[in-house]
Amino acid sequence: MNPLALTSEEAIKQSGPWKHRDISANGSRFHVAELGSGTPILLLHGFPMFWWTWRNQMQPLAQAGFRVIAMDLRGYGGSDHPPQGYDPTTLAKDAVGVLRSMGETQAFVVGHGVGGVVAWTMAAQSPDCVLGVIAECSPHPKVMRATLARSRDQRAALSYLLRMQFPFIPESYYSKNSAVHVGDFLQRYSQDPSWLSNENRMIFQAAYRAWPTAHTAIEFQRWALRSLYRTDGRRYQESIAEPISCPVLEIIGEKDTMVLPRYADSSSMVSGAYQREVLPTGHYPHEENPRAFTETVTHWLRLQLSQPPGS
């Protein structure tokens, strides 16, 4: 496939059984793909992806009785790309606002990577809005911060974040040659990259070419390091200091070379029911083994809905 044959708009508005919508929330406009009815479940992608990464989960979850909402985060895909607001608190307010604008007061939240940080933040700062968290390859932010402070190998695994701190250089790197390095990034952190067919690679790269995604998609990573010793970073850490009270399912990739499995245990930051599942994948369980991932998530969701309220 010619990498320029697919436009960004075509990639972002991939056709399927879902419906595309634009939702106004928190002062911005957000693109979502929606399917099904019932208990809402919000799907939040990581870097350098967009809503389409959940294509293999949307229909099975809808068939299981859920209203599935896959959202493009601020700065990605078909959502607005404002110059500010890439801290976890603002991103969490975006997600809560999208749910409320769609007429929902509560939802299960699934988050991968950056999306996982947003899910944890929603549960900490807007607990009444979150029925449960499914964090995929995304430990609780306080757990990750503590791990980075003591673990040289985890710091090495996330060394790509350091390169994102330079002005202009990462924007140029990830956007040049039809955003080929976006596909390379996804391949690098996959244990089994066979999921990344030429077509899939072209779709992710085309969506990333939407201006100014090359800049806005890395603003969270810049905030994550630069805020470590700033007042806003300390305020954020204080806002998530209390253990999460809702049920949590943490899904880990056994061969993940970005978030090392031996450190990805957030049980210390969960006061409610906690379950940890390890799948034989790299950093993208939902892409590398979509069947196992979806079955694990669906089973856990059904278990939570079968519990009496308050149990």
Secondary structure, DSSP 4 states (H G I P E B T S, - for coil): --TTTS-HHHHHT--SSSEEEEEEETTEEEEEEEE--SEEEEEE--TT--GGGGHHHHHHHHHTTEEEEEEPPTTSTTS---SS--SHHHHHHHHHHHHHHTT-S-EEEEEETHHHHHHHHHHHH-GGGEEEEEEES---HHHHHHHHHH-HHHHHHTTHHHHTTSSSHHHHHHHHHHHHHHHHHHHHT-SSGGGS-HHHHHHHHHHHTSTTHHHHTTHHHHHHHHTTTSHHHHHHHHHT-SPB-S-EEEEEETT-SSS-GGG---GGGBSS-EEEEEESSSS-HHHHSHHHHHHHHHHHHHHHHHSPTT-
